[in-house]
Amino acid sequence: MLWLTILFMGFVTYTLRLSFIVLLERWEIPPLVQRGLRFVPPAVLSAIIFPEVLRPNGALDLSPGNARLIAGLLATLVAWSTKNMLLTIAVGMGALWILPLFFKG
Protein backbone atom coordinates (compact mmCIF):
# COMPACT_ATOMS: atom_id res chain seq x y z
CA MET A 1 0.00 0.00 0.00
CA LEU A 2 2.89 2.34 0.77
CA TRP A 3 4.46 1.86 -2.67
CA LEU A 4 1.11 2.40 -4.40
CA THR A 5 0.69 5.66 -2.48
CA ILE A 6 4.20 6.81 -3.41
CA LEU A 7 3.69 5.94 -7.08
CA PHE A 8 0.27 7.58 -7.18
CA MET A 9 1.52 10.80 -5.58
CA GLY A 10 4.49 10.84 -7.98
CA PHE A 11 2.05 10.51 -10.88
CA VAL A 12 -0.14 13.31 -9.49
CA THR A 13 2.87 15.61 -9.01
CA TYR A 14 4.19 14.88 -12.50
CA THR A 15 0.74 15.42 -14.07
CA LEU A 16 0.25 18.76 -12.29
CA ARG A 17 3.63 20.07 -13.37
CA LEU A 18 3.22 18.84 -16.92
CA SER A 19 -0.25 20.39 -17.17
CA PHE A 20 1.16 23.86 -16.53
CA ILE A 21 3.84 23.37 -19.17
CA VAL A 22 1.33 22.13 -21.75
CA LEU A 23 -1.32 24.75 -20.97
CA LEU A 24 1.02 27.73 -20.73
CA GLU A 25 2.97 27.05 -23.92
CA ARG A 26 0.02 28.42 -25.91
CA TRP A 27 -0.55 31.42 -23.67
CA GLU A 28 1.71 34.47 -23.62
CA ILE A 29 2.35 35.84 -20.16
CA PRO A 30 1.71 39.60 -19.97
CA PRO A 31 4.83 41.76 -19.42
CA LEU A 32 3.54 43.00 -16.05
CA VAL A 33 3.22 39.42 -14.78
CA GLN A 34 6.67 38.54 -16.16
CA ARG A 35 8.20 41.46 -14.26
CA GLY A 36 6.41 40.37 -11.10
CA LEU A 37 7.53 36.76 -11.45
CA ARG A 38 11.17 37.88 -11.42
CA PHE A 39 10.74 38.71 -7.73
CA VAL A 40 9.35 35.31 -6.69
CA PRO A 41 12.70 33.48 -6.17
CA PRO A 42 14.24 36.19 -3.94
CA ALA A 43 11.00 36.50 -1.98
CA VAL A 44 10.77 32.76 -1.37
CA LEU A 45 14.46 32.51 -0.47
CA SER A 46 14.08 35.43 1.96
CA ALA A 47 11.03 33.82 3.55
CA ILE A 48 13.07 30.68 4.18
CA ILE A 49 16.33 32.31 5.34
CA PHE A 50 15.34 35.34 7.43
CA PRO A 51 13.30 33.50 10.10
CA GLU A 52 16.21 31.10 10.67
CA VAL A 53 18.75 33.92 10.87
CA LEU A 54 16.74 36.45 12.88
CA ARG A 55 14.77 34.05 15.11
CA PRO A 56 17.09 31.10 15.83
CA ASN A 57 15.30 30.13 19.06
CA GLY A 58 11.82 31.30 18.15
CA ALA A 59 12.33 34.84 19.42
CA LEU A 60 13.84 37.81 17.62
CA ASP A 61 17.59 37.89 18.34
CA LEU A 62 19.58 40.77 16.88
CA SER A 63 22.35 40.50 19.47
CA PRO A 64 26.04 40.02 18.66
CA GLY A 65 25.74 36.58 20.29
CA ASN A 66 23.52 35.32 17.45
CA ALA A 67 26.00 33.21 15.47
CA ARG A 68 23.50 32.70 12.63
CA LEU A 69 23.09 36.44 12.20
CA ILE A 70 26.85 36.98 12.07
CA ALA A 71 27.28 34.09 9.60
CA GLY A 72 24.48 35.53 7.45
CA LEU A 73 26.07 38.97 7.47
CA LEU A 74 29.45 37.49 6.51
CA ALA A 75 27.87 35.52 3.67
CA THR A 76 26.00 38.64 2.51
CA LEU A 77 29.22 40.65 2.50
CA VAL A 78 31.02 37.95 0.48
CA ALA A 79 28.12 37.65 -1.97
CA TRP A 80 27.96 41.40 -2.47
CA SER A 81 31.68 41.89 -2.91
CA THR A 82 32.62 38.81 -4.97
CA LYS A 83 29.38 37.75 -6.74
CA ASN A 84 30.71 34.18 -6.28
CA MET A 85 28.00 31.77 -5.15
CA LEU A 86 30.30 28.91 -4.15
CA LEU A 87 32.53 31.19 -2.08
CA THR A 88 29.45 32.70 -0.43
CA ILE A 89 28.15 29.26 0.53
CA ALA A 90 31.59 28.18 1.78
CA VAL A 91 32.01 31.28 3.94
CA GLY A 92 28.47 31.07 5.31
CA MET A 93 28.72 27.37 6.15
CA GLY A 94 32.21 27.79 7.59
CA ALA A 95 30.97 30.60 9.80
CA LEU A 96 28.01 28.48 10.90
CA TRP A 97 30.40 25.72 11.95
CA ILE A 98 33.02 27.92 13.60
CA LEU A 99 31.01 30.69 15.30
CA PRO A 100 29.08 28.40 17.72
CA LEU A 101 32.46 27.55 19.24
CA PHE A 102 32.70 31.19 20.36
CA PHE A 103 29.02 32.00 20.97
CA LYS A 104 26.25 30.12 22.70
CA GLY A 105 23.10 29.79 20.57
LINBELRA-V537974 format. One record per helix or strand of 2 or more residues. SS is the DSSP state (2 for helix, 1 for strand). FROM is the first residue (numbers start at 1). TO is the last residue. If there is no record, write none. Layout:
BEGIN
ss:SS from:FROM to:TO
ss:SS from:FROM to:TO
END
This chain:
BEGIN
ss:2 from:2 to:24
ss:2 from:31 to:37
ss:2 from:40 to:54
ss:2 from:67 to:82
ss:2 from:85 to:101
END
